[in-house]
Amino acid sequence: MLKTIKRLVAIAAAAVIFSGTAQAQGLVPFQEGLHYFEIDQASAVASDKVKVEEMFSYLCSHCNTFEPYVNSWAAKAPEHVDFKRIPVVFGRASWELYARGFITAEFMGLPEEAHMAMMDRLWKEKKMLRSLDQIADFYTQYGADKGKFLSTAQSFAVDGRLRKDQQLIREYGITGTPSLVVAGKYRVSGNAALPSFEAMLECVDYLVQMEAANLPKASAAAD
């Protein structure tokens, strides 16, 4: 066990040294297969923005810790970045309950503040919501009509979006949260080479910049 820990620390230290040296020498600071991974059979979609998707769950403690970092990053992201969140289920009924609530809140256009409020409810206040009815009650604080929320949450539209999201997560090869996907092509997750949330987002910045070079001139010039 001790040898494994020492090995991981050594890898992380080497990655930090490599990154600093690479930047000083003008070399590529992030490497495919080490810092990020190309998604197999990724399909290119024509767009005037670079899509960045965060895979998360309200019941993931690491996601709770990560949210302030990614929120700050998204607030400062250039206009040619299209940021969105995709709730992960991983076949867990409790995760699906919250994913359904998140999608419903999006469908109803509830304010962004409801997202972090849900995280705080679970991780700061330690108050679990164990039914769709309780989740609907929670969202009434942010302007939701409870009856409409419940009917929307159980609609074909939300069911379809939930299935589509989970299919996309499988196609992306997501096995843990939080994870980020850039342009539907590159997967970024915490590992020994990216030992901090800041490092993950720096890698995302690098990939966004790389993909931005392929955007229509007008989109890139706007920023």
MODELLER restraints for C-alpha pairs under 7 A, 6 or more apart:
rsr = mdl.restraints
at = mdl.atoms
rsr.add(forms.Gaussian(group=physical.xy_distance, feature=features.Distance(at['CA:8:A'], at['CA:192:A']), mean=6.18, stdev=0.5))
rsr.add(forms.Gaussian(group=physical.xy_distance, feature=features.Distance(at['CA:11:A'], at['CA:192:A']), mean=6.16, stdev=0.5))
rsr.add(forms.Gaussian(group=physical.xy_distance, feature=features.Distance(at['CA:11:A'], at['CA:193:A']), mean=6.71, stdev=0.5))
rsr.add(forms.Gaussian(group=physical.xy_distance, feature=features.Distance(at['CA:12:A'], at['CA:192:A']), mean=4.86, stdev=0.5))
rsr.add(forms.Gaussian(group=physical.xy_distance, feature=features.Distance(at['CA:12:A'], at['CA:193:A']), mean=5.18, stdev=0.5))
rsr.add(forms.Gaussian(group=physical.xy_distance, feature=features.Distance(at['CA:12:A'], at['CA:195:A']), mean=6.41, stdev=0.5))
rsr.add(forms.Gaussian(group=physical.xy_distance, feature=features.Distance(at['CA:15:A'], at['CA:193:A']), mean=5.14, stdev=0.5))
rsr.add(forms.Gaussian(group=physical.xy_distance, feature=features.Distance(at['CA:19:A'], at['CA:29:A']), mean=5.07, stdev=0.5))
rsr.add(forms.Gaussian(group=physical.xy_distance, feature=features.Distance(at['CA:22:A'], at['CA:28:A']), mean=6.17, stdev=0.5))
rsr.add(forms.Gaussian(group=physical.xy_distance, feature=features.Distance(at['CA:22:A'], at['CA:29:A']), mean=5.34, stdev=0.5))
rsr.add(forms.Gaussian(group=physical.xy_distance, feature=features.Distance(at['CA:23:A'], at['CA:29:A']), mean=5.83, stdev=0.5))
rsr.add(forms.Gaussian(group=physical.xy_distance, feature=features.Distance(at['CA:30:A'], at['CA:203:A']), mean=6.53, stdev=0.5))
rsr.add(forms.Gaussian(group=physical.xy_distance, feature=features.Distance(at['CA:32:A'], at['CA:38:A']), mean=6.82, stdev=0.5))
rsr.add(forms.Gaussian(group=physical.xy_distance, feature=features.Distance(at['CA:34:A'], at['CA:193:A']), mean=6.47, stdev=0.5))
rsr.add(forms.Gaussian(group=physical.xy_distance, feature=features.Distance(at['CA:35:A'], at['CA:193:A']), mean=5.74, stdev=0.5))
rsr.add(forms.Gaussian(group=physical.xy_distance, feature=features.Distance(at['CA:35:A'], at['CA:194:A']), mean=6.23, stdev=0.5))
rsr.add(forms.Gaussian(group=physical.xy_distance, feature=features.Distance(at['CA:36:A'], at['CA:186:A']), mean=6.50, stdev=0.5))
rsr.add(forms.Gaussian(group=physical.xy_distance, feature=features.Distance(at['CA:36:A'], at['CA:187:A']), mean=5.69, stdev=0.5))
rsr.add(forms.Gaussian(group=physical.xy_distance, feature=features.Distance(at['CA:36:A'], at['CA:188:A']), mean=4.90, stdev=0.5))
rsr.add(forms.Gaussian(group=physical.xy_distance, feature=features.Distance(at['CA:37:A'], at['CA:186:A']), mean=5.53, stdev=0.5))
rsr.add(forms.Gaussian(group=physical.xy_distance, feature=features.Distance(at['CA:37:A'], at['CA:187:A']), mean=5.13, stdev=0.5))
rsr.add(forms.Gaussian(group=physical.xy_distance, feature=features.Distance(at['CA:37:A'], at['CA:188:A']), mean=6.67, stdev=0.5))
rsr.add(forms.Gaussian(group=physical.xy_distance, feature=features.Distance(at['CA:38:A'], at['CA:185:A']), mean=5.77, stdev=0.5))
rsr.add(forms.Gaussian(group=physical.xy_distance, feature=features.Distance(at['CA:38:A'], at['CA:186:A']), mean=4.59, stdev=0.5))
rsr.add(forms.Gaussian(group=physical.xy_distance, feature=features.Distance(at['CA:38:A'], at['CA:187:A']), mean=6.31, stdev=0.5))
rsr.add(forms.Gaussian(group=physical.xy_distance, feature=features.Distance(at['CA:39:A'], at['CA:172:A']), mean=6.00, stdev=0.5))
rsr.add(forms.Gaussian(group=physical.xy_distance, feature=features.Distance(at['CA:39:A'], at['CA:185:A']), mean=5.23, stdev=0.5))
rsr.add(forms.Gaussian(group=physical.xy_distance, feature=features.Distance(at['CA:39:A'], at['CA:186:A']), mean=5.61, stdev=0.5))
rsr.add(forms.Gaussian(group=physical.xy_distance, feature=features.Distance(at['CA:39:A'], at['CA:187:A']), mean=6.56, stdev=0.5))
rsr.add(forms.Gaussian(group=physical.xy_distance, feature=features.Distance(at['CA:42:A'], at['CA:184:A']), mean=6.35, stdev=0.5))
rsr.add(forms.Gaussian(group=physical.xy_distance, feature=features.Distance(at['CA:42:A'], at['CA:185:A']), mean=5.42, stdev=0.5))
rsr.add(forms.Gaussian(group=physical.xy_distance, feature=features.Distance(at['CA:48:A'], at['CA:215:A']), mean=5.78, stdev=0.5))
rsr.add(forms.Gaussian(group=physical.xy_distance, feature=features.Distance(at['CA:48:A'], at['CA:216:A']), mean=6.23, stdev=0.5))
rsr.add(forms.Gaussian(group=physical.xy_distance, feature=features.Distance(at['CA:48:A'], at['CA:219:A']), mean=6.04, stdev=0.5))
rsr.add(forms.Gaussian(group=physical.xy_distance, feature=features.Distance(at['CA:49:A'], at['CA:80:A']), mean=4.61, stdev=0.5))
rsr.add(forms.Gaussian(group=physical.xy_distance, feature=features.Distance(at['CA:49:A'], at['CA:81:A']), mean=5.45, stdev=0.5))
rsr.add(forms.Gaussian(group=physical.xy_distance, feature=features.Distance(at['CA:49:A'], at['CA:82:A']), mean=6.03, stdev=0.5))
rsr.add(forms.Gaussian(group=physical.xy_distance, feature=features.Distance(at['CA:49:A'], at['CA:215:A']), mean=6.94, stdev=0.5))
rsr.add(forms.Gaussian(group=physical.xy_distance, feature=features.Distance(at['CA:50:A'], at['CA:80:A']), mean=6.05, stdev=0.5))
rsr.add(forms.Gaussian(group=physical.xy_distance, feature=features.Distance(at['CA:50:A'], at['CA:81:A']), mean=4.82, stdev=0.5))
rsr.add(forms.Gaussian(group=physical.xy_distance, feature=features.Distance(at['CA:50:A'], at['CA:82:A']), mean=5.87, stdev=0.5))
rsr.add(forms.Gaussian(group=physical.xy_distance, feature=features.Distance(at['CA:50:A'], at['CA:183:A']), mean=5.58, stdev=0.5))
rsr.add(forms.Gaussian(group=physical.xy_distance, feature=features.Distance(at['CA:50:A'], at['CA:208:A']), mean=6.46, stdev=0.5))
rsr.add(forms.Gaussian(group=physical.xy_distance, feature=features.Distance(at['CA:50:A'], at['CA:211:A']), mean=6.66, stdev=0.5))
rsr.add(forms.Gaussian(group=physical.xy_distance, feature=features.Distance(at['CA:50:A'], at['CA:212:A']), mean=6.52, stdev=0.5))
rsr.add(forms.Gaussian(group=physical.xy_distance, feature=features.Distance(at['CA:51:A'], at['CA:81:A']), mean=5.91, stdev=0.5))
rsr.add(forms.Gaussian(group=physical.xy_distance, feature=features.Distance(at['CA:51:A'], at['CA:82:A']), mean=4.65, stdev=0.5))
rsr.add(forms.Gaussian(group=physical.xy_distance, feature=features.Distance(at['CA:51:A'], at['CA:83:A']), mean=5.99, stdev=0.5))
rsr.add(forms.Gaussian(group=physical.xy_distance, feature=features.Distance(at['CA:51:A'], at['CA:182:A']), mean=5.89, stdev=0.5))
rsr.add(forms.Gaussian(group=physical.xy_distance, feature=features.Distance(at['CA:51:A'], at['CA:183:A']), mean=4.79, stdev=0.5))
rsr.add(forms.Gaussian(group=physical.xy_distance, feature=features.Distance(at['CA:52:A'], at['CA:81:A']), mean=6.90, stdev=0.5))
rsr.add(forms.Gaussian(group=physical.xy_distance, feature=features.Distance(at['CA:52:A'], at['CA:82:A']), mean=6.03, stdev=0.5))
rsr.add(forms.Gaussian(group=physical.xy_distance, feature=features.Distance(at['CA:52:A'], at['CA:83:A']), mean=4.84, stdev=0.5))
rsr.add(forms.Gaussian(group=physical.xy_distance, feature=features.Distance(at['CA:52:A'], at['CA:84:A']), mean=6.50, stdev=0.5))
rsr.add(forms.Gaussian(group=physical.xy_distance, feature=features.Distance(at['CA:52:A'], at['CA:180:A']), mean=6.82, stdev=0.5))
rsr.add(forms.Gaussian(group=physical.xy_distance, feature=features.Distance(at['CA:52:A'], at['CA:181:A']), mean=5.70, stdev=0.5))
rsr.add(forms.Gaussian(group=physical.xy_distance, feature=features.Distance(at['CA:52:A'], at['CA:182:A']), mean=4.64, stdev=0.5))
rsr.add(forms.Gaussian(group=physical.xy_distance, feature=features.Distance(at['CA:52:A'], at['CA:183:A']), mean=6.19, stdev=0.5))
rsr.add(forms.Gaussian(group=physical.xy_distance, feature=features.Distance(at['CA:53:A'], at['CA:83:A']), mean=5.88, stdev=0.5))
rsr.add(forms.Gaussian(group=physical.xy_distance, feature=features.Distance(at['CA:53:A'], at['CA:84:A']), mean=5.05, stdev=0.5))
rsr.add(forms.Gaussian(group=physical.xy_distance, feature=features.Distance(at['CA:53:A'], at['CA:85:A']), mean=5.54, stdev=0.5))
rsr.add(forms.Gaussian(group=physical.xy_distance, feature=features.Distance(at['CA:53:A'], at['CA:86:A']), mean=6.73, stdev=0.5))
rsr.add(forms.Gaussian(group=physical.xy_distance, feature=features.Distance(at['CA:53:A'], at['CA:180:A']), mean=5.49, stdev=0.5))
rsr.add(forms.Gaussian(group=physical.xy_distance, feature=features.Distance(at['CA:53:A'], at['CA:181:A']), mean=5.15, stdev=0.5))
rsr.add(forms.Gaussian(group=physical.xy_distance, feature=features.Distance(at['CA:53:A'], at['CA:182:A']), mean=6.58, stdev=0.5))
rsr.add(forms.Gaussian(group=physical.xy_distance, feature=features.Distance(at['CA:54:A'], at['CA:84:A']), mean=6.39, stdev=0.5))
rsr.add(forms.Gaussian(group=physical.xy_distance, feature=features.Distance(at['CA:54:A'], at['CA:85:A']), mean=4.72, stdev=0.5))
rsr.add(forms.Gaussian(group=physical.xy_distance, feature=features.Distance(at['CA:54:A'], at['CA:86:A']), mean=5.98, stdev=0.5))
rsr.add(forms.Gaussian(group=physical.xy_distance, feature=features.Distance(at['CA:54:A'], at['CA:178:A']), mean=6.95, stdev=0.5))
rsr.add(forms.Gaussian(group=physical.xy_distance, feature=features.Distance(at['CA:54:A'], at['CA:179:A']), mean=5.91, stdev=0.5))
rsr.add(forms.Gaussian(group=physical.xy_distance, feature=features.Distance(at['CA:54:A'], at['CA:180:A']), mean=4.59, stdev=0.5))
rsr.add(forms.Gaussian(group=physical.xy_distance, feature=features.Distance(at['CA:54:A'], at['CA:181:A']), mean=6.67, stdev=0.5))
rsr.add(forms.Gaussian(group=physical.xy_distance, feature=features.Distance(at['CA:55:A'], at['CA:85:A']), mean=6.14, stdev=0.5))
rsr.add(forms.Gaussian(group=physical.xy_distance, feature=features.Distance(at['CA:55:A'], at['CA:86:A']), mean=4.99, stdev=0.5))
rsr.add(forms.Gaussian(group=physical.xy_distance, feature=features.Distance(at['CA:55:A'], at['CA:87:A']), mean=5.84, stdev=0.5))
rsr.add(forms.Gaussian(group=physical.xy_distance, feature=features.Distance(at['CA:55:A'], at['CA:88:A']), mean=6.11, stdev=0.5))
rsr.add(forms.Gaussian(group=physical.xy_distance, feature=features.Distance(at['CA:55:A'], at['CA:177:A']), mean=6.22, stdev=0.5))
rsr.add(forms.Gaussian(group=physical.xy_distance, feature=features.Distance(at['CA:55:A'], at['CA:178:A']), mean=5.62, stdev=0.5))
rsr.add(forms.Gaussian(group=physical.xy_distance, feature=features.Distance(at['CA:55:A'], at['CA:179:A']), mean=5.16, stdev=0.5))
rsr.add(forms.Gaussian(group=physical.xy_distance, feature=features.Distance(at['CA:55:A'], at['CA:180:A']), mean=6.05, stdev=0.5))
rsr.add(forms.Gaussian(group=physical.xy_distance, feature=features.Distance(at['CA:56:A'], at['CA:63:A']), mean=5.99, stdev=0.5))
rsr.add(forms.Gaussian(group=physical.xy_distance, feature=features.Distance(at['CA:56:A'], at['CA:86:A']), mean=6.43, stdev=0.5))
rsr.add(forms.Gaussian(group=physical.xy_distance, feature=features.Distance(at['CA:56:A'], at['CA:87:A']), mean=5.13, stdev=0.5))
rsr.add(forms.Gaussian(group=physical.xy_distance, feature=features.Distance(at['CA:56:A'], at['CA:88:A']), mean=5.63, stdev=0.5))
rsr.add(forms.Gaussian(group=physical.xy_distance, feature=features.Distance(at['CA:56:A'], at['CA:177:A']), mean=5.49, stdev=0.5))
rsr.add(forms.Gaussian(group=physical.xy_distance, feature=features.Distance(at['CA:56:A'], at['CA:178:A']), mean=5.12, stdev=0.5))
rsr.add(forms.Gaussian(group=physical.xy_distance, feature=features.Distance(at['CA:57:A'], at['CA:63:A']), mean=6.61, stdev=0.5))
rsr.add(forms.Gaussian(group=physical.xy_distance, feature=features.Distance(at['CA:57:A'], at['CA:87:A']), mean=5.44, stdev=0.5))
rsr.add(forms.Gaussian(group=physical.xy_distance, feature=features.Distance(at['CA:57:A'], at['CA:88:A']), mean=5.55, stdev=0.5))
rsr.add(forms.Gaussian(group=physical.xy_distance, feature=features.Distance(at['CA:57:A'], at['CA:95:A']), mean=6.67, stdev=0.5))
rsr.add(forms.Gaussian(group=physical.xy_distance, feature=features.Distance(at['CA:58:A'], at['CA:98:A']), mean=6.70, stdev=0.5))
rsr.add(forms.Gaussian(group=physical.xy_distance, feature=features.Distance(at['CA:58:A'], at['CA:119:A']), mean=6.05, stdev=0.5))
rsr.add(forms.Gaussian(group=physical.xy_distance, feature=features.Distance(at['CA:59:A'], at['CA:95:A']), mean=6.54, stdev=0.5))
rsr.add(forms.Gaussian(group=physical.xy_distance, feature=features.Distance(at['CA:62:A'], at['CA:178:A']), mean=6.72, stdev=0.5))
rsr.add(forms.Gaussian(group=physical.xy_distance, feature=features.Distance(at['CA:63:A'], at['CA:177:A']), mean=6.53, stdev=0.5))
rsr.add(forms.Gaussian(group=physical.xy_distance, feature=features.Distance(at['CA:63:A'], at['CA:178:A']), mean=5.29, stdev=0.5))
rsr.add(forms.Gaussian(group=physical.xy_distance, feature=features.Distance(at['CA:64:A'], at['CA:119:A']), mean=6.16, stdev=0.5))
rsr.add(forms.Gaussian(group=physical.xy_distance, feature=features.Distance(at['CA:66:A'], at['CA:197:A']), mean=6.65, stdev=0.5))
rsr.add(forms.Gaussian(group=physical.xy_distance, feature=features.Distance(at['CA:74:A'], at['CA:83:A']), mean=6.87, stdev=0.5))
rsr.add(forms.Gaussian(group=physical.xy_distance, feature=features.Distance(at['CA:78:A'], at['CA:223:A']), mean=6.29, stdev=0.5))
rsr.add(forms.Gaussian(group=physical.xy_distance, feature=features.Distance(at['CA:79:A'], at['CA:223:A']), mean=6.30, stdev=0.5))
rsr.add(forms.Gaussian(group=physical.xy_distance, feature=features.Distance(at['CA:80:A'], at['CA:219:A']), mean=6.27, stdev=0.5))
rsr.add(forms.Gaussian(group=physical.xy_distance, feature=features.Distance(at['CA:80:A'], at['CA:220:A']), mean=6.63, stdev=0.5))
rsr.add(forms.Gaussian(group=physical.xy_distance, feature=features.Distance(at['CA:86:A'], at['CA:165:A']), mean=6.64, stdev=0.5))
rsr.add(forms.Gaussian(group=physical.xy_distance, feature=features.Distance(at['CA:87:A'], at['CA:99:A']), mean=5.20, stdev=0.5))
rsr.add(forms.Gaussian(group=physical.xy_distance, feature=features.Distance(at['CA:88:A'], at['CA:99:A']), mean=6.86, stdev=0.5))
rsr.add(forms.Gaussian(group=physical.xy_distance, feature=features.Distance(at['CA:88:A'], at['CA:166:A']), mean=6.75, stdev=0.5))
rsr.add(forms.Gaussian(group=physical.xy_distance, feature=features.Distance(at['CA:89:A'], at['CA:95:A']), mean=5.03, stdev=0.5))
rsr.add(forms.Gaussian(group=physical.xy_distance, feature=features.Distance(at['CA:89:A'], at['CA:96:A']), mean=5.11, stdev=0.5))
rsr.add(forms.Gaussian(group=physical.xy_distance, feature=features.Distance(at['CA:89:A'], at['CA:99:A']), mean=6.93, stdev=0.5))
rsr.add(forms.Gaussian(group=physical.xy_distance, feature=features.Distance(at['CA:97:A'], at['CA:132:A']), mean=6.74, stdev=0.5))
rsr.add(forms.Gaussian(group=physical.xy_distance, feature=features.Distance(at['CA:100:A'], at['CA:153:A']), mean=6.26, stdev=0.5))
rsr.add(forms.Gaussian(group=physical.xy_distance, feature=features.Distance(at['CA:100:A'], at['CA:162:A']), mean=7.00, stdev=0.5))
rsr.add(forms.Gaussian(group=physical.xy_distance, feature=features.Distance(at['CA:101:A'], at['CA:135:A']), mean=6.64, stdev=0.5))
rsr.add(forms.Gaussian(group=physical.xy_distance, feature=features.Distance(at['CA:101:A'], at['CA:153:A']), mean=6.66, stdev=0.5))
rsr.add(forms.Gaussian(group=physical.xy_distance, feature=features.Distance(at['CA:103:A'], at['CA:158:A']), mean=6.69, stdev=0.5))
rsr.add(forms.Gaussian(group=physical.xy_distance, feature=features.Distance(at['CA:104:A'], at['CA:149:A']), mean=6.86, stdev=0.5))
rsr.add(forms.Gaussian(group=physical.xy_distance, feature=features.Distance(at['CA:104:A'], at['CA:152:A']), mean=6.34, stdev=0.5))
rsr.add(forms.Gaussian(group=physical.xy_distance, feature=features.Distance(at['CA:104:A'], at['CA:153:A']), mean=5.33, stdev=0.5))
rsr.add(forms.Gaussian(group=physical.xy_distance, feature=features.Distance(at['CA:104:A'], at['CA:158:A']), mean=6.64, stdev=0.5))
rsr.add(forms.Gaussian(group=physical.xy_distance, feature=features.Distance(at['CA:110:A'], at['CA:142:A']), mean=6.51, stdev=0.5))
rsr.add(forms.Gaussian(group=physical.xy_distance, feature=features.Distance(at['CA:110:A'], at['CA:143:A']), mean=6.83, stdev=0.5))
rsr.add(forms.Gaussian(group=physical.xy_distance, feature=features.Distance(at['CA:111:A'], at['CA:142:A']), mean=6.83, stdev=0.5))
rsr.add(forms.Gaussian(group=physical.xy_distance, feature=features.Distance(at['CA:114:A'], at['CA:142:A']), mean=6.47, stdev=0.5))
rsr.add(forms.Gaussian(group=physical.xy_distance, feature=features.Distance(at['CA:121:A'], at['CA:127:A']), mean=5.74, stdev=0.5))
rsr.add(forms.Gaussian(group=physical.xy_distance, feature=features.Distance(at['CA:122:A'], at['CA:128:A']), mean=5.63, stdev=0.5))
rsr.add(forms.Gaussian(group=physical.xy_distance, feature=features.Distance(at['CA:129:A'], at['CA:135:A']), mean=6.08, stdev=0.5))
rsr.add(forms.Gaussian(group=physical.xy_distance, feature=features.Distance(at['CA:136:A'], at['CA:146:A']), mean=5.55, stdev=0.5))
rsr.add(forms.Gaussian(group=physical.xy_distance, feature=features.Distance(at['CA:136:A'], at['CA:149:A']), mean=6.13, stdev=0.5))
rsr.add(forms.Gaussian(group=physical.xy_distance, feature=features.Distance(at['CA:136:A'], at['CA:150:A']), mean=6.48, stdev=0.5))
rsr.add(forms.Gaussian(group=physical.xy_distance, feature=features.Distance(at['CA:137:A'], at['CA:146:A']), mean=6.43, stdev=0.5))
rsr.add(forms.Gaussian(group=physical.xy_distance, feature=features.Distance(at['CA:140:A'], at['CA:146:A']), mean=6.19, stdev=0.5))
rsr.add(forms.Gaussian(group=physical.xy_distance, feature=features.Distance(at['CA:152:A'], at['CA:158:A']), mean=6.97, stdev=0.5))
rsr.add(forms.Gaussian(group=physical.xy_distance, feature=features.Distance(at['CA:178:A'], at['CA:189:A']), mean=6.83, stdev=0.5))
rsr.add(forms.Gaussian(group=physical.xy_distance, feature=features.Distance(at['CA:179:A'], at['CA:188:A']), mean=5.78, stdev=0.5))
rsr.add(forms.Gaussian(group=physical.xy_distance, feature=features.Distance(at['CA:179:A'], at['CA:189:A']), mean=4.72, stdev=0.5))
rsr.add(forms.Gaussian(group=physical.xy_distance, feature=features.Distance(at['CA:180:A'], at['CA:187:A']), mean=5.86, stdev=0.5))
rsr.add(forms.Gaussian(group=physical.xy_distance, feature=features.Distance(at['CA:180:A'], at['CA:188:A']), mean=5.10, stdev=0.5))
rsr.add(forms.Gaussian(group=physical.xy_distance, feature=features.Distance(at['CA:180:A'], at['CA:189:A']), mean=6.52, stdev=0.5))
rsr.add(forms.Gaussian(group=physical.xy_distance, feature=features.Distance(at['CA:181:A'], at['CA:187:A']), mean=4.58, stdev=0.5))
rsr.add(forms.Gaussian(group=physical.xy_distance, feature=features.Distance(at['CA:181:A'], at['CA:188:A']), mean=6.17, stdev=0.5))
rsr.add(forms.Gaussian(group=physical.xy_distance, feature=features.Distance(at['CA:182:A'], at['CA:204:A']), mean=6.97, stdev=0.5))
rsr.add(forms.Gaussian(group=physical.xy_distance, feature=features.Distance(at['CA:182:A'], at['CA:207:A']), mean=6.82, stdev=0.5))
rsr.add(forms.Gaussian(group=physical.xy_distance, feature=features.Distance(at['CA:182:A'], at['CA:208:A']), mean=6.84, stdev=0.5))
rsr.add(forms.Gaussian(group=physical.xy_distance, feature=features.Distance(at['CA:188:A'], at['CA:200:A']), mean=6.69, stdev=0.5))
rsr.add(forms.Gaussian(group=physical.xy_distance, feature=features.Distance(at['CA:189:A'], at['CA:200:A']), mean=6.80, stdev=0.5))
rsr.add(forms.Gaussian(group=physical.xy_distance, feature=features.Distance(at['CA:190:A'], at['CA:196:A']), mean=6.96, stdev=0.5))
rsr.add(forms.Gaussian(group=physical.xy_distance, feature=features.Distance(at['CA:190:A'], at['CA:200:A']), mean=6.51, stdev=0.5))
rsr.add(forms.Gaussian(group=physical.xy_distance, feature=features.Distance(at['CA:194:A'], at['CA:200:A']), mean=5.78, stdev=0.5))
rsr.add(forms.Gaussian(group=physical.xy_distance, feature=features.Distance(at['CA:212:A'], at['CA:220:A']), mean=6.53, stdev=0.5))
